[in-house]
Amino acid sequence: MQSDSDSLSKSQVWLLAARPKTLPAAAAPVVVGAALAWRAGQFRWDAALAALLAALLLQIGANLANDVFDYHRGADTHQRLGPLRVTQAGLLTPGQVLAGMWVVFGLAAVLGVYLTWLAGWPVMAIGLASILAAIAYTGGPFPFGYYGLGDLFVFIFFGLVAVCGSFYVHTRSLNWAAFWSALPMGFLITAILVVNNLRDLHNDRAAGKRTLAVRLGEQRTRWQYLACLAGAYLTPLGMAAANPSGLPFVGVGAAGSSLWLLLSWLSLPMGISLVRFVWTTSGKPLNQALAGTGRLTLIYGVLFALGLIVPVLLGG
């Protein structure tokens, strides 16, 4: 009997490998960085578009890398609870997935060249470091995702680096406001990984993949998820309290009130619902929380970005 995966076209298989449901979360930090640049009066459409496309390509490249390297290390088996992996399912060969990974990273590098032309060599350093981190998560001699370091690297590269880097390509500068605005994105994108690792905890333990979830156990991993979401919502509250008349550590302009950042709290009911679901769910049903946390990241990011630019649109 033919399975659904057997009837997929080649383009559908590659789309499956790219894992498009992960892409909104990759876009959210770029949106926040662009909003910071807008508030500073230095927004550029070409920088925003190039940074967005580069971020999406880096995420796709990371997905392909995880697909093939987890397969090589035996972490993906027929007992996998997450979305279908094309290498493990035999839909693409490891060589094809590796080739696709390098093509995607190559396209990201081309965009990086343009962004480097706009903003200088630090952008090239950021891009190369991001590609290396995406590969080293599950590949190379020390795959840090297998040693409990994945959460830290996701927080740094998909949160701090993504927001601050996106801001930098517009402004050729960094400041504390960009750093503080990057924290919620880092927390939320790390929460996506936390759900993923909670779902796969038992399979990862059996495969010798010592994620932080494996080290912490189920209940403390749920506390980690709660802490990530709490950090995301407390950060704008702290920013508003520190300087309600404008962004703290002024350097991107003090137009309007930082209280507008609390627009991000409109997503709080969704966050609370996800915490309740994660707290009472294990195994494959956590795929719903995984997708939901991705949606939350994008919605939160858009609301946070609006909180940055609305005061400017209203004329301060």
ABEGO torsion letter per residue (X at the ends): XBBAAAABBAAAAAAAAAGAAAAAAAAAAAAAAAAAAAAAGABBAAAAAAAAAAAAAAAAAAAAAAAAAAAAAGABBAABABBBBAAAAGABBAAAAAAAAAAAAAAAAAAAAAAAAAAEAAAAAAAAAAAAAAAAAABEABBAAAAGAAAAAAAAAABAAAAAAAAAAAAGBBBAAAAAAAAAAAAAAAAAAAAAAAAAAAAAAAAGBBBAAAAAEAAAAAAAAAAAAAAAAAAAAAAAAABAAEBBGBGAEABEBAAAAAAAAAAAAAAAAAAAAAAABBEAAAAAAAAAAAAAAAAAAAAAAAAAAAAAAAGX
